[in-house]
Amino acid sequence: MELAEDLDRFYSGDYVAAIQHLEEYVRSRGERQPLAHFYLGASKLAFFFLTGNENAGLQQEALKYLKDAKQAGFMAESQEVSPKILQVYHDLELSSATP
C-alpha cells in the first residue's frame, strides 16, 4: 500500500478511491499515520462538501480522522488542500468530547 499513490488519488479528486485506500493504509498501521489520518479526513470532508453536505455521518468520520491527526501533532500548514478543509482542521478543538 503506497501512501504516495493514495495522496495522488486525493489530489486528482478521486475521493472515493482515496478514502478506500487510505482506510487500508490506516488499518495496516503504516509508519506515517498522522499524514494518513489527515488525508483520510480531508478526503472524507471533501467528498462530504462535494455531495452537498448531506451525509452527516461522513462529516463526523472526517472530523474524527482530522482530530486524530491534530492530536498526533500533524502540521497542516504546508499541505496544499482546500482552504475550507484547512479552516475546519484549524478550528478543531482537541479538548472537546466528539466521538
DOMIMAR-85117 format. One line per 4 residues: number of its first residue (from 1); for each residue z, y, x of N, C-alpha, C, O, CB. Coordinates in steps of 0.1 Angstrom, whole numbers, plus 5000, padded with zeros to 4 digits. Glycine has a CB too. Layout:
REM residues N
NUM> Z/Y/X/Z/Y/X/Z/Y/X/Z/Y/X/Z/Y/X; ...
This chain:
REM residues 99
1> 5000/4988/5008/5000/5000/5000/5000/5012/5009/5010/5015/5016/5012/5000/4990; 4989/5019/5008/4988/5031/5017/4991/5044/5010/4984/5047/5000/4973/5031/5023; 5001/5050/5014/5006/5063/5008/4995/5073/5008/4994/5081/4998/5019/5067/5014; 4988/5075/5019/4978/5085/5020/4967/5083/5009/4962/5093/5004/4971/5084/5034
5> 4963/5071/5006/4954/5069/4996/4959/5073/4982/4952/5078/4974/4950/5054/4995; 4972/5071/4980/4979/5075/4968/4979/5090/4966/4977/5095/4955/4993/5069/4967; 4981/5097/4977/4981/5111/4977/4967/5116/4974/4965/5126/4967/4986/5117/4990; 4957/5109/4980/4943/5113/4977/4940/5112/4962/4932/5120/4956/4933/5104/4985
9> 4945/5101/4956/4943/5100/4941/4949/5111/4934/4943/5117/4924/4949/5086/4936; 4961/5116/4938/4967/5127/4932/4958/5140/4933/4955/5146/4923/4981/5130/4938; 4954/5142/4945/4946/5154/4948/4932/5154/4942/4926/5164/4939/4944/5157/4962; 4927/5142/4939/4914/5141/4932/4915/5142/4917/4905/5141/4910/4907/5127/4936
13> 4928/5143/4912/4930/5144/4898/4931/5131/4890/4931/5131/4878/4919/5152/4892; 4931/5120/4897/4932/5107/4891/4947/5103/4890/4952/5095/4897/4925/5095/4899; 4954/5110/4881/4968/5109/4880/4973/5095/4875/4983/5091/4879/4973/5120/4870; 4965/5089/4866/4969/5076/4861/4969/5066/4873/4979/5058/4874/4959/5071/4851
17> 4959/5066/4881/4959/5057/4893/4969/5061/4903/4976/5052/4909/4945/5057/4900; 4971/5074/4905/4982/5078/4914/4995/5074/4910/5003/5069/4918/4981/5094/4915; 4998/5075/4897/5011/5070/4892/5013/5056/4894/5023/5051/4899/5012/5074/4877; 5003/5048/4891/5004/5033/4892/5006/5029/4907/5015/5021/4909/4991/5027/4887
21> 4999/5035/4916/5000/5031/4930/5013/5037/4936/5020/5030/4944/4988/5036/4938; 5017/5049/4932/5029/5055/4938/5041/5047/4932/5051/5046/4940/5030/5070/4934; 5041/5042/4920/5052/5034/4915/5053/5021/4923/5064/5017/4926/5050/5031/4900; 5042/5015/4927/5042/5004/4935/5048/5007/4949/5056/4999/4954/5028/4998/4937
25> 5044/5018/4955/5050/5022/4968/5065/5024/4967/5072/5020/4976/5043/5035/4972; 5069/5031/4956/5084/5033/4955/5091/5020/4953/5102/5018/4960/5087/5042/4942; 5086/5011/4946/5092/4997/4944/5092/4990/4957/5102/4982/4960/5085/4989/4933; 5082/4992/4966/5082/4985/4978/5092/4990/4989/5093/4984/4999/5068/4985/4984
29> 5098/5001/4985/5108/5007/4994/5101/5012/5007/5107/5011/5018/5119/4998/4997; 5089/5017/5006/5082/5022/5018/5091/5033/5025/5100/5038/5019/5069/5028/5014; 5088/5036/5037/5097/5044/5045/5096/5059/5042/5104/5067/5046/5093/5043/5060; 5086/5063/5034/5085/5078/5030/5089/5080/5016/5081/5086/5008/5071/5083/5033
33> 5100/5075/5012/5104/5075/4998/5105/5090/4992/5100/5092/4981/5118/5069/4996; 5111/5099/4999/5112/5113/4993/5098/5119/4990/5096/5125/4979/5119/5122/5002; 5089/5117/4999/5075/5121/4997/5069/5114/4985/5062/5120/4976/5066/5119/5009; 5071/5101/4984/5065/5093/4973/5071/5097/4960/5065/5098/4950/5067/5078/4975
37> 5085/5100/4960/5091/5104/4947/5086/5117/4943/5083/5120/4931/5106/5105/4950; 5084/5126/4952/5079/5140/4949/5065/5138/4942/5062/5144/4932/5078/5149/4961; 5056/5131/4949/5042/5130/4943/5042/5121/4931/5033/5123/4923/5033/5124/4954; 5050/5112/4929/5051/5104/4917/5055/5113/4906/5049/5113/4895/5060/5092/4918
41> 5065/5121/4908/5070/5131/4898/5059/5142/4895/5057/5145/4884/5082/5138/4903; 5053/5146/4906/5042/5156/4904/5030/5150/4896/5024/5157/4888/5037/5161/4918; 5027/5138/4899/5016/5131/4892/5019/5130/4877/5011/5133/4868/5013/5117/4898; 5031/5125/4874/5035/5124/4860/5036/5137/4853/5032/5139/4841/5049/5117/4859
45> 5041/5148/4860/5042/5161/4854/5028/5167/4852/5025/5173/4841/5050/5170/4863; 5019/5165/4861/5005/5170/4859/4998/5163/4848/4991/5169/4840/4997/5167/4872; 5000/5150/4847/4995/5142/4835/5001/5147/4822/4994/5148/4812/4997/5127/4837; 5014/5150/4822/5021/5155/4810/5014/5168/4806/5011/5170/4794/5036/5157/4813
49> 5012/5177/4816/5006/5190/4813/4992/5188/4807/4988/5195/4798/5006/5199/4825; 4984/5179/4814/4970/5177/4810/4969/5171/4796/4959/5174/4789/4964/5168/4820; 4978/5164/4792/4978/5157/4779/4984/5166/4768/4987/5160/4757/4984/5143/4779; 4986/5178/4771/4991/5187/4760/5006/5187/4758/5011/5190/4747/4985/5184/4748
53> 5014/5183/4768/5029/5183/4767/5034/5175/4756/5044/5178/4750/5034/5197/4766; 5027/5164/4752/5030/5156/4740/5040/5145/4743/5047/5141/4734/5018/5150/4734; 5041/5140/4755/5049/5128/4758/5062/5132/4765/5062/5133/4778/5041/5118/4766; 5072/5135/4758/5085/5139/4764/5091/5129/4773/5097/5132/4783/5095/5142/4753
57> 5088/5116/4771/5093/5105/4780/5086/5107/4793/5093/5105/4804/5090/5092/4774; 5074/5110/4794/5066/5112/4806/5072/5123/4814/5074/5123/4826/5051/5114/4804; 5075/5134/4807/5081/5146/4813/5095/5142/4819/5098/5146/4830/5083/5157/4803; 5103/5135/4812/5116/5131/4817/5115/5122/4829/5123/5123/4839/5124/5124/4806
61> 5105/5113/4829/5103/5104/4841/5099/5113/4853/5104/5111/4864/5092/5094/4838; 5090/5123/4851/5086/5132/4861/5098/5139/4867/5099/5140/4879/5076/5142/4856; 5106/5144/4858/5118/5152/4863/5127/5143/4871/5133/5148/4881/5125/5158/4851; 5129/5130/4867/5138/5121/4874/5132/5119/4889/5140/5120/4898/5138/5107/4867
65> 5120/5117/4890/5114/5114/4904/5115/5127/4912/5118/5127/4924/5100/5109/4903; 5112/5139/4906/5113/5151/4913/5127/5154/4918/5130/5158/4929/5108/5163/4905; 5137/5151/4909/5151/5152/4912/5155/5143/4924/5162/5147/4933/5160/5150/4900; 5150/5131/4923/5153/5121/4934/5148/5127/4948/5155/5126/4958/5146/5108/4932
69> 5136/5133/4947/5130/5139/4960/5139/5150/4964/5141/5152/4976/5116/5143/4957; 5143/5158/4955/5151/5170/4959/5164/5166/4964/5169/5172/4974/5153/5179/4946; 5170/5156/4958/5183/5151/4963/5182/5145/4977/5192/5146/4985/5189/5140/4953; 5171/5140/4980/5168/5135/4994/5165/5146/5004/5163/5143/5015/5157/5124/4993
73> 5165/5158/4999/5162/5169/5008/5147/5172/5010/5144/5180/5020/5168/5167/5021; 5139/5167/5002/5124/5169/5004/5121/5184/5002/5125/5190/4992/5116/5161/4994; 5114/5190/5011/5110/5204/5010/5095/5204/5005/5086/5200/5012/5111/5211/5024; 5093/5210/4994/5080/5210/4988/5072/5223/4991/5060/5223/4987/5081/5210/4973
77> 5077/5232/4999/5070/5244/5001/5057/5242/5008/5047/5250/5006/5079/5253/5010; 5055/5232/5017/5043/5230/5024/5033/5222/5016/5022/5219/5021/5046/5224/5037; 5036/5217/5004/5028/5208/4997/5018/5217/4988/5022/5227/4983/5036/5199/4988; 5006/5213/4988/4995/5220/4981/4994/5214/4967/4985/5207/4964/4982/5220/4988
81> 5003/5218/4958/5003/5214/4944/5004/5226/4935/5006/5237/4940/5015/5204/4941; 5002/5224/4923/5002/5235/4913/5014/5243/4914/5025/5238/4915/5000/5229/4899; 5013/5256/4913/5025/5265/4913/5034/5262/4901/5046/5263/4902/5020/5280/4912; 5028/5257/4890/5036/5253/4879/5045/5241/4882/5057/5241/4878/5027/5249/4867
85> 5040/5232/4889/5048/5220/4894/5059/5224/4904/5070/5220/4903/5039/5209/4900; 5055/5233/4913/5064/5237/4923/5076/5245/4916/5087/5244/4921/5057/5246/4933; 5072/5253/4906/5083/5260/4899/5093/5251/4892/5105/5253/4893/5077/5270/4889; 5088/5241/4886/5096/5231/4880/5105/5224/4890/5117/5223/4888/5088/5220/4872
89> 5099/5221/4902/5107/5215/4913/5118/5224/4918/5130/5220/4919/5098/5211/4924; 5115/5237/4920/5125/5246/4925/5136/5249/4914/5147/5252/4918/5118/5259/4929; 5132/5248/4902/5142/5251/4891/5151/5239/4888/5161/5241/4880/5135/5255/4879; 5148/5228/4893/5157/5216/4891/5171/5219/4895/5174/5224/4906/5152/5204/4898
93> 5181/5215/4887/5195/5216/4890/5200/5203/4895/5200/5193/4887/5203/5222/4878; 5204/5202/4907/5209/5189/4912/5222/5185/4906/5226/5173/4906/5210/5189/4927; 5230/5195/4901/5243/5192/4896/5243/5188/4881/5253/5183/4876/5252/5203/4898; 5231/5189/4875/5231/5186/4860/5231/5171/4859/5227/5163/4868/5218/5192/4854
97> 5234/5166/4847/5236/5152/4844/5224/5146/4837/5226/5139/4827/5248/5150/4836; 5212/5150/4840/5200/5145/4834/5198/5131/4839/5200/5128/4851/5187/5153/4836; 5193/5122/4831/5191/5108/4835/5180/5106/4845/5177/5095/4849/5188/5099/4823
